[in-house]
Amino acid sequence: MSFKKTALFSMFALISSILFAYEKVPVIIPFKSGGELHTFFYCFNELSEGKKLAEEIFRVKKFDELAKGEKEKVLPVPLGTNVGYYDHAIFCYGEEFWLFDNRNGFLWGRGMLLSEPRN
């Protein structure tokens, strides 16, 4: 990809992230066993937007506690996705809700069990 195309794409990604409060990004998470999880991350830059998403979509009541807690390095930022353009991401898998911070090419996260499992 030429420098001009790369620069234009970077400008587009920056403007998009400013204009839109969040983005629903398809992600494939590899398992150590060799399988894959196809899911969506809701990516955003402001924790206030994440709190609103968590309450509206996943019915999470304790988002602030999750956001303030210590996070651990969970996985590298998925390549070929827009996850790396955002500071934070959330996703839900079964009864688990996860909040990630994007730091230095890795997603640092903390999870919690939902009181009501999603179907």
Secondary structure by P-SEA (a helix, b strand, c coil): ccaaaaaaaaaaaaaaaaaccccbbbbbbbccccbbbbbcccccccaaaaaaaaaacccccaaaaaaacccccccccccccccccccbbbbbcccbbbbbbbcccbbbbbbbbbccccc
